[in-house]
Amino acid sequence: MHIPSLKEVVSAEEWQLRVDLAAAYRLVAAYGMSDLVFTHISARIPGPEHHFLINPYGLMFDEITASSLVKVDQACNKLHDSPFPVNPAGFTIHSAIHQAREDAGCVLHTHTRAGIAVSCQKAGVLPISQQSTFVLSSLAYHDYEGVALRDDEKPRLQADLGTKKFLMLRNHGLLTIGRTIADAFLSMYTFENTCRIQVDALAGGQELITVDPGILAGMNSVSKAVTVGQGSGLVWPALLRKLQRTDPGYQD
């Protein structure tokens, strides 16, 4: 499928955002967190209009390129020519968060087997792994209201999310918010592994050891320490090098 390059059409800032977002889609696929064409990662384009980029509905995550991403406004109007539609359910969730959270540079949503499994468990995320301690430091829950097609769900979604960066959508999946695309991806990688570990631990049938609640306090400072103050910037360049070796077409 040939999609004309937008590199010389959009600003340098938007092009870099497109390249990073396309990389995130490829990485989500590479790490087994995609669901055919049915979930989304969006990135806000800087400016007061709250325009954002989202996947072209119908492309697999490992097909998405910088030029194929669709730019939309808050009314889901496409802002450039694209042969692809935008998933209305994905738009509802992502537009609600970009509208409410100025710090939401990127919103990443998945439907993984482990994520949905934990979202169905009444206790939600359990404090049983090191990974879970990072998630529990900033976790919110939103109850399932059916496929997210109605605008009247937006205020409840926004209220449940509040200022948190991890959101468990009950009976549905996982969502992370990041100031950057790298932030949202690293958070989702941690969130997904938290859920996989929990499902595996519960399947073992033994009594679980939980983390001391005192350890959960101050996890934000711990996160900065373990990434030597670089946050997601420590791992993102390495992930891009991995893609450059194995799947460089995302940059088209």
C-alpha positions in Angstrom: 0.0 0.0 0.0 1.6 3.3 -1.1 0.8 6.3 1.1 2.4 9.6 -0.1 5.0 11.0 2.3 3.9 14.0 4.4 7.4 14.9 5.5 7.6 18.0 3.3 4.0 18.9 3.9 3.8 19.2 7.7 6.0 21.1 10.1 9.2 19.6 11.3 7.7 19.4 14.8 4.6 17.5 13.6 6.7 15.2 11.5 8.8 14.2 14.5 5.7 13.6 16.4 4.4 11.4 13.6 7.6 9.4 13.5 7.6 8.8 17.2 3.9 7.8 17.2 4.3 5.4 14.3 7.3 3.9 16.3 5.0 3.4 19.3 2.4 1.5 17.1 5.2 -0.8 15.8 6.5 -1.4 19.3 3.1 -2.2 20.7 2.7 -4.8 18.0 6.3 -6.1 18.5 5.7 -6.6 22.2 2.4 -8.4 21.7 0.0 -5.7 23.0 -2.0 -5.0 19.8 -5.5 -6.2 19.0 -5.7 -6.3 15.2 -6.9 -2.8 14.2 -9.1 -2.2 17.3 -7.1 -0.1 19.8 -5.4 3.3 19.5 -2.5 5.5 20.4 -3.0 9.2 20.0 -0.6 12.1 20.3 -1.5 15.8 20.7 -0.2 18.3 18.3 1.1 21.3 20.3 -1.2 24.3 20.1 -4.5 25.5 21.6 -6.7 23.7 19.1 -6.3 20.2 20.8 -5.7 18.6 17.4 -4.3 15.1 17.6 -2.9 12.2 15.6 -4.5 8.8 15.6 -4.3 5.6 13.7 -5.9 5.1 10.3 -8.8 2.6 11.1 -8.2 -0.6 9.1 -4.4 -0.7 9.3 -2.6 -3.2 11.5 -0.2 -1.6 14.0 2.8 -3.0 12.2 1.7 -1.3 9.0 1.3 2.2 10.4 3.7 4.8 9.1 4.4 8.4 10.0 2.5 9.6 6.9 -0.5 7.3 7.3 -1.5 8.7 10.7 -4.7 10.8 10.6 -4.9 14.3 12.1 -8.3 15.1 13.6 -9.9 17.9 15.6 -12.1 17.6 18.7 -15.2 17.0 16.5 -13.4 14.0 14.7 -13.0 16.0 11.5 -10.0 14.9 9.4 -7.7 17.8 8.9 -5.9 16.4 5.8 -6.8 14.1 3.0 -6.8 10.4 4.1 -8.4 7.4 2.5 -8.9 5.9 6.0 -11.7 6.5 8.6 -11.2 7.0 12.3 -12.7 4.6 14.8 -15.6 6.5 16.6 -15.1 4.5 19.8 -11.4 5.2 19.9 -12.1 8.9 19.2 -14.5 9.2 22.1 -12.0 8.0 24.7 -9.0 9.8 23.3 -10.7 13.1 22.6 -12.1 13.1 26.2 -8.7 12.7 27.7 -6.9 15.2 25.4 -9.7 17.7 26.2 -9.4 17.3 30.0 -5.7 16.8 30.5 -3.2 19.4 29.2 -0.4 17.1 30.2 -1.7 14.3 28.0 0.7 14.5 25.1 0.0 10.8 24.4 -2.8 8.5 25.2 -2.2 4.7 24.7 -5.0 2.1 25.0 -4.8 -1.7 24.7 -7.1 -4.7 24.8 -4.6 -7.3 25.9 -5.6 -10.7 27.3 -3.8 -10.1 30.7 -5.0 -6.5 30.9 -8.6 -7.4 30.3 -8.3 -10.4 32.7 -7.2 -8.1 35.6 -9.8 -5.5 34.7 -12.4 -8.1 35.3 -11.1 -8.9 38.8 -12.9 -7.1 41.6 -9.7 -6.2 43.5 -8.0 -4.8 40.4 -4.3 -4.5 40.5 -2.8 -6.3 43.5 0.5 -5.1 45.2 2.4 -8.3 44.5 5.2 -7.3 42.2 7.8 -4.6 41.8 6.1 -3.6 38.5 2.7 -3.2 40.3 4.2 -0.6 42.8 4.8 1.8 39.9 1.3 1.3 38.6 -0.4 1.6 42.0 1.3 5.0 42.6 -1.0 6.6 40.0 -3.9 4.3 39.1 -7.5 5.0 38.5 -10.5 2.8 37.4 -13.5 3.5 35.1 -16.5 1.2 35.1 -17.6 -0.4 31.8 -20.5 1.4 30.1 -20.5 -0.6 26.8 -18.6 0.3 23.7 -17.5 3.9 24.1 -19.6 5.6 21.4 -21.6 8.1 23.5 -20.4 11.6 24.3 -22.2 11.5 27.6 -19.6 9.0 29.0 -16.8 11.6 28.6 -17.4 13.5 31.8 -17.5 10.3 33.9 -14.3 9.1 32.2 -12.6 12.4 32.8 -13.7 12.5 36.5 -12.6 8.9 37.1 -9.2 9.5 35.5 -8.5 12.7 37.4 -4.8 13.4 37.5 -3.7 9.8 37.3 -1.5 8.4 34.5 -2.7 4.7 34.6 -6.4 3.9 33.9 -7.9 0.5 34.1 -11.1 0.4 32.0 -13.2 -2.3 33.8 -14.0 -5.3 31.6 -12.3 -3.5 28.7 -8.5 -3.0 29.0 -5.7 -0.7 29.9 -4.9 3.0 29.2 -1.9 5.2 30.0 -1.3 8.9 29.7 2.1 10.4 29.1 3.6 13.9 28.5 5.4 12.3 25.7 4.9 9.2 23.5 7.9 7.6 25.1 6.3 8.2 28.6 3.0 6.6 27.6 4.7 3.6 26.0 7.0 2.8 29.0 4.0 3.2 31.3 2.0 0.7 29.2 4.9 -1.7 29.1 5.0 -1.7 32.9 1.2 -1.8 33.2 0.9 -4.8 30.9 3.7 -6.7 32.7 2.0 -6.0 36.0 -1.1 -7.7 34.7 0.7 -10.6 33.2 2.5 -11.3 36.4 -0.7 -11.0 38.4 -2.5 -13.5 36.2 0.4 -15.9 36.4 0.7 -15.6 40.1 -3.0 -16.2 40.7 -2.8 -19.2 38.5 -0.2 -20.7 40.7 -2.8 -21.4 43.4 -0.6 -20.4 46.3 -1.2 -17.7 48.9 0.4 -14.5 47.5 2.9 -12.2 49.3 1.9 -8.6 49.1 4.2 -5.6 49.1 4.4 -3.6 52.3 2.1 -0.5 51.9 4.9 1.7 53.1 6.9 0.9 50.0 4.2 2.2 47.8 4.6 5.7 49.1 7.1 7.8 47.3 7.3 5.7 44.2 7.5 8.7 41.9 10.9 9.6 43.3 11.9 5.9 43.1 11.0 5.9 39.4 13.3 8.9 38.8 16.1 7.2 40.6 15.9 3.9 38.7 16.0 5.7 35.4 18.9 7.9 36.6 16.7 11.0 36.2 16.0 10.4 32.5 12.6 8.7 32.8 11.4 7.2 29.5 14.3 9.0 27.8 16.6 6.2 29.1 14.9 3.4 27.1 13.3 5.2 24.2 16.4 5.7 22.1 17.2 2.0 22.6 13.7 1.0 21.4 14.1 3.2 18.3 17.5 1.5 17.6 15.7 -1.8 17.8 13.1 -0.7 15.3 15.8 0.7 13.0 17.4 -2.8 12.9 14.2 -4.8 12.6 11.3 -2.6 11.3 12.5 0.8 9.9 9.4 1.3 7.6 7.6 3.3 10.3 9.5 6.4 9.3 7.9 6.6 5.9 
